[in-house]
Amino acid sequence: MELLVFGLNHKTAPVGLRENWALSADESGLALERILSKIEGSEHLILSTCNRTEFYSAIPSSSDLAVNLNEEEGSPFEELSNFYLGQGGHNQSPADDCFYLYRQENAVKHLFRVAGGLDSMIVGETEILRQLKEAYQLSEKNRGAGKMFRHLFPEALKVGKKVRTSTTISEGCITPGQAALRLAMDILGDLDGKKALLIGSGTVAGLAARAFIENNLRKFTVMNRTTESAEAMLQGLKGLDLDADVLPLSADIVSTLSSADVLISSTSSIEPLITKEQVEAAQQQRGSAPLVIIDLAVPRDIDPESGGLDGVHLFNIDDLNKVIQGNLAKRHDQFSRAEEIVRKQLDVFYGQLNYLNIDPVIRHLIERFEIIRTGELQNSMGDFPVELHETVDKLTRRLVNKLIHFPIERLKSIRDMQGLSEDEIAFLKKLFLPK
């Protein structure tokens, strides 16, 4: 099988491009159905977060896509984007340098680094493990995971957990909420007496709210499509001293925003929720007092042009990276230790993969020799006195073991080699396994 990872992330593409490639769970499910129908015997998984959209595939080496990738002159990215998203399935065609393609061992290494939080905007963050697990479950649900992925992705999740338990890389890393707090305080100073409008009620929204509450901002309005979800998020903050009310997303956004000093938005909407005109109307009511808007959503919730209005300080998720990267230097030694874990687990994975591929050959060879030996004994035991039967049995067993010892040891040696090719495995199976 040919292993592939194709995608773009926060390192290669700005948020304005990433949001065009972001897929909801429903969109990912539909994409999986379409992709799986294209190549028989293939396996696929889609990982789409605010920082990346990646397509993981295991495809037969004989498939047209694999052959084309091996023979392609120039950039393969147009063919890959059409394969995964369909003709015209994306709103914008980024430049080739926005994409990356990893194959075989490099694909596995990339996945392990993603699981370990080493490829995240916030190095060491743990949210990616939940996102990866959900992506794997969606692939399973849509019959996108076969023998290869059922071995690969659980192993990746183990690597992610090992990185975090064997290093302190997750300690001291700041969340998007904490980074947002720093940006807001740079503009507003002390947050005591300030008011925040929070749009969305997911995990990111809750973490952002907690960061602001712990720094003296206690007045909140939470807007969400379902007020029940907003109430549940606030329940998760119980015990903290806060003054909060809940409104449906259908409420008057201009009036609500006009009384806020900070707007934090983190929904899964595919369209902007707040227009430049609405922000401008709110600012007129506020007398153009400083308004900090932090848009944590991908696709973005707030019209980007709002940032050009007087008094408006608009930040998106890429702006948070400047704050986050300064925090990374303090954990550089842990980063190196985590990379070493990924390297070692990569060796372990390929060792296990070779066991899975070669062990059936070894078992069949041993079983076949034993069938031949016992069959010949049954046919010939009548030629020997009864008192010699046990001796003949032991003699033939020793003889067969010695004859089979060399090929078995050679197969075990091959098994323990990293990176056995698909063609080599196919040859061994064709040579020794029954059809």
C-alpha positions in Angstrom: 0.0 0.0 0.0 1.1 3.6 -0.7 0.7 5.8 2.4 0.0 9.5 1.7 -0.6 12.7 3.6 -1.8 15.7 1.6 -2.8 19.0 3.1 -2.1 22.5 4.3 -1.7 24.0 7.8 -0.9 27.1 9.8 2.7 26.9 8.7 2.1 26.9 5.0 -1.2 28.8 4.5 -2.7 31.9 6.2 -6.2 31.6 7.8 -7.8 33.2 4.7 -6.8 30.2 2.7 -7.2 27.5 5.4 -10.9 28.6 5.9 -11.6 27.7 2.3 -10.4 24.2 2.9 -12.0 23.7 6.3 -14.5 20.8 6.4 -17.1 20.2 9.1 -17.8 16.6 10.3 -20.7 16.3 7.9 -18.7 17.6 5.0 -15.8 15.2 5.9 -18.3 12.3 6.0 -19.6 13.1 2.5 -16.0 13.6 1.2 -15.0 10.2 2.6 -17.9 8.5 0.8 -16.9 10.1 -2.5 -13.2 9.4 -2.1 -13.7 5.7 -1.1 -15.7 5.0 -4.2 -12.8 6.1 -6.4 -10.2 3.5 -5.5 -11.1 -0.1 -4.5 -9.3 -1.4 -1.4 -8.2 2.1 -0.3 -8.4 3.6 3.2 -8.9 7.3 4.0 -9.2 9.7 6.9 -9.7 13.5 7.0 -8.3 15.7 9.8 -9.8 19.2 9.6 -9.1 21.7 12.5 -8.7 25.4 12.7 -5.0 25.0 12.0 -4.9 22.2 9.3 -6.9 20.2 6.8 -5.1 16.9 6.0 -6.1 13.9 3.9 -4.6 10.6 5.0 -4.7 7.7 2.5 -3.5 4.2 2.0 -4.0 3.2 -1.6 -2.9 0.2 -3.7 0.4 0.8 -5.5 -1.2 -0.3 -8.7 -4.0 2.4 -8.5 -4.0 5.1 -11.1 -3.4 7.8 -8.4 -0.3 6.0 -7.1 1.0 5.4 -10.6 0.4 9.1 -11.6 2.1 10.4 -8.5 5.2 8.2 -9.3 5.3 9.4 -12.9 4.0 12.9 -12.5 6.3 15.6 -13.9 6.0 18.9 -12.1 3.5 19.6 -9.3 1.0 16.8 -8.3 -1.1 19.1 -6.1 -3.8 20.0 -8.6 -4.5 16.3 -9.2 -4.5 15.6 -5.5 -6.8 18.5 -4.6 -9.2 17.4 -7.4 -9.1 13.9 -6.1 -9.9 14.8 -2.5 -12.2 17.7 -2.9 -13.5 17.1 -6.4 -13.5 19.4 -9.4 -14.4 22.9 -8.2 -14.8 21.6 -4.7 -12.8 24.5 -3.2 -13.3 28.2 -3.4 -9.7 29.1 -4.0 -6.7 27.4 -5.5 -3.7 28.3 -3.3 -0.2 28.3 -4.6 1.7 24.9 -4.6 3.9 26.0 -1.7 0.7 26.1 0.5 0.5 22.3 0.3 2.6 19.5 1.4 2.7 15.8 0.5 4.3 13.1 2.6 4.6 9.5 1.5 5.4 6.2 3.1 7.6 6.5 6.2 7.5 10.4 6.0 3.7 10.2 6.1 3.8 8.1 9.3 6.4 10.4 10.8 4.2 13.4 10.1 1.2 11.7 11.7 3.2 10.8 14.8 4.4 14.5 15.1 0.9 15.8 14.7 -0.4 13.4 17.4 2.5 14.4 19.7 1.5 18.1 19.3 4.9 18.9 17.7 3.2 20.2 14.5 0.7 22.3 16.4 0.6 26.1 16.6 0.8 25.6 20.3 3.5 23.0 20.6 2.5 20.4 23.1 -1.2 21.2 23.2 -3.5 18.2 23.9 -6.6 19.1 21.9 -5.2 17.6 18.7 -5.4 14.1 20.3 -9.2 14.5 20.7 -9.5 15.8 17.2 -7.4 12.9 15.7 -9.5 10.4 17.7 -12.7 11.8 16.3 -11.3 11.9 12.8 -10.4 8.2 13.2 -13.9 7.3 14.5 -15.5 9.1 11.5 -13.3 7.2 9.2 -14.3 3.9 10.9 -18.0 5.0 10.7 -17.7 5.6 7.0 -15.7 2.3 6.4 -12.6 4.3 5.5 -10.4 2.5 7.9 -9.0 -1.0 6.9 -6.2 -3.2 8.2 -3.5 -0.5 7.7 -5.4 2.4 9.4 -6.6 0.1 12.3 -3.0 -0.4 13.1 -1.6 3.0 12.2 -4.0 5.5 14.0 -4.3 3.7 17.4 -0.5 3.6 17.3 -0.4 7.4 16.6 -2.7 8.1 19.5 -0.3 6.0 21.7 2.6 8.1 20.5 0.7 11.3 21.3 0.1 10.1 24.9 3.7 8.9 25.3 5.1 12.3 24.3 3.0 14.0 27.0 3.6 11.5 29.7 7.4 11.1 29.1 8.1 14.8 28.6 6.9 18.1 30.1 6.3 19.6 26.7 2.6 20.3 27.5 3.5 22.0 30.8 3.6 25.8 30.5 2.2 26.0 27.0 -0.4 28.6 26.6 -3.8 28.1 25.2 -5.5 30.2 22.5 -7.6 31.7 25.3 -4.4 32.7 27.2 -2.8 34.2 24.1 -6.1 36.1 23.4 -5.9 37.4 27.0 -2.4 38.8 26.4 -3.5 40.5 23.2 -6.5 42.1 24.9 -4.6 43.3 27.9 -2.0 44.9 25.6 -4.8 47.1 24.2 -7.1 47.5 27.2 -4.7 47.2 30.2 -6.4 46.1 33.4 -9.6 44.2 32.6 -11.4 44.9 35.9 -14.8 46.4 35.1 -14.6 45.4 31.4 -17.2 43.4 29.7 -16.8 40.6 27.1 -19.1 39.2 24.5 -18.5 35.5 23.8 -19.9 33.9 20.7 -19.9 30.1 20.7 -20.0 27.6 23.6 -17.4 25.0 22.7 -14.2 24.0 24.4 -12.2 26.9 23.0 -14.8 29.4 24.2 -14.8 27.9 27.7 -11.0 28.0 27.9 -11.0 31.6 26.7 -13.7 32.6 29.2 -11.8 31.0 32.1 -8.5 32.8 31.1 -10.3 36.2 31.1 -12.2 35.5 34.4 -9.0 34.6 36.2 -7.7 38.1 35.2 -10.6 40.1 36.6 -13.0 40.3 33.7 -16.2 39.1 35.3 -19.0 40.5 33.1 -20.0 38.2 30.2 -22.7 37.9 27.6 -22.7 34.5 25.9 -24.4 34.2 22.5 -25.0 30.8 20.9 -27.4 29.1 18.5 -28.7 27.0 21.4 -28.9 28.7 24.8 -28.8 25.3 26.4 -25.2 24.8 25.2 -24.2 28.3 26.5 -25.8 27.5 29.9 -23.9 24.2 30.0 -20.6 26.0 29.2 -21.2 28.5 32.0 -22.0 25.6 34.4 -18.5 24.4 33.7 -17.2 27.7 35.1 -19.3 27.5 38.3 -17.3 28.4 41.4 -15.8 31.4 39.6 -17.1 34.9 40.4 -18.8 36.1 37.3 -21.8 38.1 36.1 -23.1 36.4 32.9 -26.2 36.3 30.8 -27.1 34.2 27.8 -28.7 35.3 24.5 -29.6 33.4 21.3 -27.5 34.1 18.3 -30.6 35.7 16.7 -30.6 38.5 19.3 -29.6 42.1 18.3 -25.8 41.8 17.7 -25.3 45.5 17.3 -26.9 46.4 20.6 -25.1 43.6 22.4 -21.7 44.4 20.9 -22.0 48.1 21.7 -21.8 47.4 25.4 -18.8 45.1 25.1 -15.1 45.8 25.4 -13.9 42.4 24.1 -15.5 40.1 21.5 -14.3 36.5 21.4 -15.8 34.3 18.7 -15.2 30.6 18.1 -18.1 28.9 16.3 -18.1 26.3 13.5 -20.1 28.5 11.1 -19.1 28.3 7.5 -20.2 31.9 6.9 -19.2 35.1 8.8 -21.6 35.9 11.6 -20.8 39.5 12.1 -20.4 42.0 9.2 -18.3 45.1 9.0 -21.4 47.2 9.0 -22.6 45.7 12.3 -19.3 46.3 13.9 -19.3 49.9 12.6 -22.8 50.5 13.9 -21.8 49.2 17.3 -18.7 51.4 17.3 -20.8 54.5 16.6 -22.9 53.7 19.7 -19.7 53.2 21.7 -18.1 56.4 20.6 -15.3 54.6 18.9 -13.9 53.4 22.3 -11.3 50.6 21.9 -12.9 47.3 21.0 -10.8 44.2 20.9 -12.1 41.5 18.6 -10.5 38.0 18.8 -11.7 35.7 16.0 -10.7 32.1 16.9 -12.8 30.5 14.3 -11.8 28.8 11.0 -13.6 29.8 8.8 -13.6 33.2 10.4 -16.7 34.5 12.2 -16.0 38.2 11.8 -15.7 40.1 8.5 -11.9 40.8 8.2 -12.5 44.3 7.0 -13.8 45.2 10.4 -10.2 45.6 11.5 -9.9 48.8 9.5 -12.5 50.6 11.6 -11.6 53.3 14.1 -11.0 51.9 17.5 -11.3 48.3 16.4 -8.4 45.9 17.1 -9.1 42.7 15.2 -7.0 39.6 15.7 -7.4 36.1 14.1 -6.0 32.8 15.1 -2.8 33.4 13.1 -2.1 36.6 15.2 -2.1 34.4 18.3 0.9 32.6 16.9 3.2 35.5 17.6 2.3 35.2 21.3 2.6 31.5 21.3 5.9 31.2 19.6 7.6 33.3 22.2 6.5 30.7 24.8 8.0 27.8 22.8 11.6 28.8 23.4 11.3 28.0 27.1 10.4 24.3 26.2 13.0 23.7 23.5 14.7 20.9 25.3 11.4 19.1 25.8 10.7 19.5 22.1 14.0 17.6 21.3 13.0 14.8 23.7 9.6 14.5 22.1 11.2 14.3 18.6 13.3 11.4 19.8 10.2 9.6 21.1 8.6 10.0 17.6 11.8 8.6 15.9 11.9 5.5 18.2 8.2 4.8 17.9 8.5 5.1 14.1 11.0 2.2 14.2 8.7 0.3 16.5 5.8 0.8 14.2 7.6 -0.5 11.1 8.9 -3.4 13.1 5.4 -4.3 14.1 4.2 -3.8 10.5 6.8 -6.2 9.2 5.7 -8.7 11.8 2.1 -8.4 10.6 3.1 -9.0 7.0 5.8 -11.7 7.4 4.6 -13.7 10.4 1.8 -15.4 8.3 4.4 -16.6 5.9 6.6 -18.0 8.7 3.6 -19.7 10.4 2.4 -21.3 7.1 5.9 -22.5 6.3 6.3 -24.2 9.7 2.7 -25.7 9.5 3.3 -27.0 5.9 6.5 -28.8 6.8 4.8 -30.4 9.8 1.8 -31.5 7.6 4.3 -33.1 5.2 6.3 -34.8 8.0 3.2 -36.3 9.8 1.7 -37.4 6.5 4.8 -39.3 5.5 5.1 -40.8 8.9 1.5 -42.1 8.8 2.2 -43.7 5.4 5.5 -45.3 6.5 5.2 -46.2 10.1 4.0 -49.7 9.1 7.5 -50.3 7.8 9.0 -50.0 11.3 8.6 -52.1 14.4 6.3 -50.5 17.0 9.1 -50.0 19.5 10.9 -47.7 16.9 7.9 -45.5 16.2 8.8 -42.9 18.9 12.5 -42.9 17.7 11.4 -42.4 14.1 9.1 -39.5 15.1 11.8 -37.7 17.0 14.3 -38.3 14.2 12.0 -36.8 11.5 11.1 -33.9 13.7 14.8 -33.0 14.3 15.5 -33.4 10.6 12.6 -31.2 9.5 13.6 -28.5 12.1 17.2 -28.5 10.8 16.0 -28.2 7.2 13.6 -25.4 7.9 15.9 -23.5 10.3 17.8 -21.6 7.6 14.7 -20.2 5.6 12.9 -19.4 8.8 15.8 -17.4 10.2 16.3 -15.6 6.9 12.6 -14.7 6.9 12.9 -13.4 10.5 15.9 -11.4 9.6 13.9 -9.8 6.7 11.0 -9.3 9.1 13.2 -7.3 11.5 14.4 -5.0 8.7 12.7 -1.6 8.7 11.0 -0.5 5.5 10.3 -3.8 3.7 8.8 -2.8 0.4 5.3 -3.8 -0.7 6.7 -5.7 -3.7 9.1 -7.7 -1.5 6.2 -8.7 0.8 4.0 -9.6 -2.1 6.8 -11.8 -3.5 7.3 -13.7 -0.2 3.6 -14.3 0.1 3.4 -15.5 -3.5 6.3 -17.8 -2.9 5.2 -19.4 0.3 1.5 -18.8 0.9 -1.3 -20.8 -0.8 -3.5 -18.9 -3.2 
